[in-house]
Amino acid sequence: SYDTLILGCPAMGAEVLEESEFEPFFAELEPNLSGKNIALFGSYGWGDGEWMREWEKRVTDAGGNLIGGQGLIVNDAPDDAALDECKAFGESAAK
């Protein structure tokens, strides 16, 4: 049993969750998210973050509570500012 989950996945293809391993894992987990605190994070190379918005919606539709109200996304490799944001996000999610 768990109260909090921290999940990370990059955007793949046309801004979707990685399809071969992560999507099946998350789909199996999804029915068990109700009442759980969920932190989401990931990176993307192009687009506008649609994959994260859709992932956030799946979590809230399943009854999960998004830590911080939204997931954390970083475009490409994180710069120093993004690394600081990632560290703060991790600390917040771990509390």
C-alpha positions in Angstrom: 0.0 0.0 0.0 1.2 3.5 -0.7 0.0 7.1 -0.2 2.3 8.9 -2.5 3.8 8.1 -5.9 6.4 10.0 -7.9 6.3 9.1 -11.5 8.6 10.2 -14.3 8.3 9.7 -18.1 9.6 11.6 -21.1 7.3 12.6 -24.0 7.8 10.3 -27.0 6.7 10.5 -30.6 3.7 12.8 -31.0 3.8 13.9 -27.3 2.6 10.7 -25.7 3.9 8.6 -22.7 6.6 6.1 -23.7 4.4 3.3 -25.2 6.3 0.0 -24.9 6.9 -0.1 -21.1 5.7 3.0 -19.3 2.2 3.3 -20.8 1.2 -0.3 -19.9 2.7 0.1 -16.4 0.7 3.3 -15.9 -2.5 1.9 -17.3 -2.3 -1.0 -14.8 -1.6 1.5 -12.0 -4.3 4.0 -13.0 -7.4 2.3 -11.4 -5.5 2.4 -8.0 -4.8 6.2 -7.9 -7.9 7.4 -6.1 -7.0 9.3 -3.0 -3.3 9.0 -3.6 -0.8 11.9 -3.8 0.9 11.9 -7.2 3.9 13.8 -8.5 4.6 13.7 -12.2 7.7 14.8 -14.0 9.3 14.4 -17.4 11.1 16.0 -20.3 10.3 16.7 -23.9 12.1 17.7 -27.1 9.4 19.6 -29.0 5.8 20.5 -28.7 4.1 22.4 -25.9 3.7 19.9 -23.1 0.4 18.4 -24.2 1.5 14.9 -23.1 1.9 16.2 -19.5 -1.5 17.9 -19.5 -3.1 14.7 -20.7 -1.2 12.7 -18.1 -2.3 15.1 -15.4 -5.9 14.7 -16.5 -5.7 10.9 -16.4 -4.4 11.2 -12.8 -7.1 13.6 -11.7 -9.8 11.6 -13.6 -8.7 8.5 -11.6 -9.1 10.4 -8.4 -5.5 11.1 -7.7 -4.3 14.4 -6.1 -1.5 16.1 -8.1 1.2 17.3 -5.8 1.8 21.0 -6.6 -1.3 21.0 -8.8 0.6 20.1 -12.0 3.5 18.0 -13.2 7.0 19.3 -13.8 8.3 19.4 -17.4 11.7 20.3 -18.8 12.5 21.0 -22.4 15.5 19.0 -23.6 18.4 18.8 -21.1 17.8 20.9 -18.0 19.9 24.0 -17.5 20.9 25.2 -14.0 17.6 26.9 -13.4 15.6 23.8 -14.4 17.9 21.7 -12.2 17.1 23.9 -9.3 13.4 23.6 -10.1 13.7 19.8 -10.3 15.4 19.6 -6.9 12.7 21.8 -5.3 10.0 19.7 -6.9 11.6 16.5 -5.6 11.9 17.9 -2.1 8.3 19.1 -2.1 7.1 15.7 -3.4 9.0 13.8 -0.8 7.4 15.7 2.1 
